[in-house]
Amino acid sequence: MTAAAPAPNTYLTEEERGDCAMYLDFVDGSLKEIDIDSISPEITRSKNGLQFGLRDKVRWQIENITNRIMDELKDHSFLHIKTERVAFYDQPELFGPDVGKKFGKINNEITNAGTCFALEQYTPCVFHLMRVMEECVQRFGARLKAPIDVKNESWANIMDHVNRAIEKMPGGPKAAHGAKATARQKARRQRMALAASRLDHVRIVWRNDVMHPKATYDETEALNVLTSVQAFLESIVKLV
């Protein structure tokens, strides 16, 4: 007795085959992005059988793939980043391309600071920013010819050095007697003064007398430090 052929509706339609192939490609690519490769051969076999696949068989294959994925995921851990924090995570130009190019030596610290903030690690975020500030304040002081020891001096001492140096620039209240400032010198002094004011804002939000961070920082404190450091770096990027 000849077995009856499967009813036409037991086969996938052309549209359903296309949808299944697209789904399987998406799943395969997503798994590979998280380093799960072991299910790929099974996905390929399922895709190859779609053209002549029976509906029940394809359903079983997809259920089998789904179960294997669930088993694999039990051995993996994942970090979730809040939507509003994604812009901070692993950004090589967190403070913009100009800052990244100018301060390439410490740009990795800026990237790490942003990543720590995205992962809600607020105190490590500020510790990375400390390394950024040590380098940048040192360079700012060198440009002003101000003697700054970022590792040992207090914020008050640092600001005193900076402000005195700016006051002695042409056009400043303590400039050399009889020295007249050109328009270019006046503009430069104004840019230096702006940078100094932004540096003073870093001092205020740093919430510690010295450049070494305090023991802990919360979300608001870390964000204030992050944004104020960015503003300071943007103000000196063309000065140092």
JOHUCOR-V310118 format. One record per residue. N is the residue number from 1. SS is DSSP state (H for helix, E for strand, L for the rest). BURIAL is 1 if it has 9 or more other ideal C-beta (glycine too) atoms within 8 Angstrom, else 0. Layout:
n=[N;N]
ss=[SS;SS]
burial=[BURIAL;BURIAL]
//
This chain:
n=[1;2;3;4;5;6;7;8;9;10;11;12;13;14;15;16;17;18;19;20;21;22;23;24;25;26;27;28;29;30;31;32;33;34;35;36;37;38;39;40;41;42;43;44;45;46;47;48;49;50;51;52;53;54;55;56;57;58;59;60;61;62;63;64;65;66;67;68;69;70;71;72;73;74;75;76;77;78;79;80;81;82;83;84;85;86;87;88;89;90;91;92;93;94;95;96;97;98;99;100;101;102;103;104;105;106;107;108;109;110;111;112;113;114;115;116;117;118;119;120;121;122;123;124;125;126;127;128;129;130;131;132;133;134;135;136;137;138;139;140;141;142;143;144;145;146;147;148;149;150;151;152;153;154;155;156;157;158;159;160;161;162;163;164;165;166;167;168;169;170;171;172;173;174;175;176;177;178;179;180;181;182;183;184;185;186;187;188;189;190;191;192;193;194;195;196;197;198;199;200;201;202;203;204;205;206;207;208;209;210;211;212;213;214;215;216;217;218;219;220;221;222;223;224;225;226;227;228;229;230;231;232;233;234;235;236;237;238;239;240]
ss=[L;L;L;L;L;L;L;H;H;H;E;L;L;H;H;H;H;H;H;H;H;H;H;H;H;H;H;H;H;H;H;H;H;L;L;L;L;L;L;H;H;H;H;H;H;H;H;H;L;L;L;L;L;E;H;H;H;H;H;H;H;H;H;H;H;H;H;H;H;H;H;H;H;L;L;L;L;L;L;L;L;L;H;H;H;H;H;H;L;L;L;L;L;L;L;L;H;H;H;H;H;H;L;H;H;H;H;H;H;H;H;H;H;H;H;H;H;H;L;L;L;H;H;H;H;H;H;H;H;H;H;H;H;H;H;H;H;H;H;H;H;H;H;H;L;L;L;L;L;L;L;L;L;E;H;H;H;H;H;H;H;H;H;H;H;H;H;L;L;L;L;L;L;L;L;L;L;L;L;L;L;L;H;H;H;H;H;H;H;H;H;H;H;H;H;H;H;H;H;H;H;H;H;H;H;H;L;L;L;E;L;L;L;L;L;L;L;L;H;H;H;H;H;H;H;H;H;H;H;H;H;H;H;H;H;H;L;L;L;L]
burial=[0;0;0;0;0;0;0;0;0;0;1;1;0;0;0;0;1;0;0;1;1;0;1;1;1;0;1;1;0;0;1;1;0;0;0;1;0;0;1;1;0;1;1;1;1;1;1;0;1;1;0;0;1;0;1;0;1;1;0;0;1;1;0;1;1;0;0;1;1;0;0;1;0;0;0;0;0;0;0;0;1;0;0;0;1;1;0;1;1;0;1;0;0;1;1;0;0;1;1;1;0;0;1;0;0;1;1;0;1;1;1;1;1;1;1;1;1;1;1;0;0;1;1;0;1;1;1;1;1;1;1;1;1;1;1;1;1;1;1;1;1;1;1;1;0;1;0;1;0;1;0;0;1;0;1;0;0;1;1;0;1;1;1;1;1;1;1;1;1;1;0;1;0;0;1;0;0;0;0;0;1;0;0;0;1;1;0;1;1;0;1;1;1;1;1;1;0;1;1;1;1;1;1;0;1;1;0;1;0;0;1;0;1;0;0;0;1;0;0;0;1;1;1;1;1;1;0;1;1;1;1;1;1;1;1;1;1;0;1;1]
//
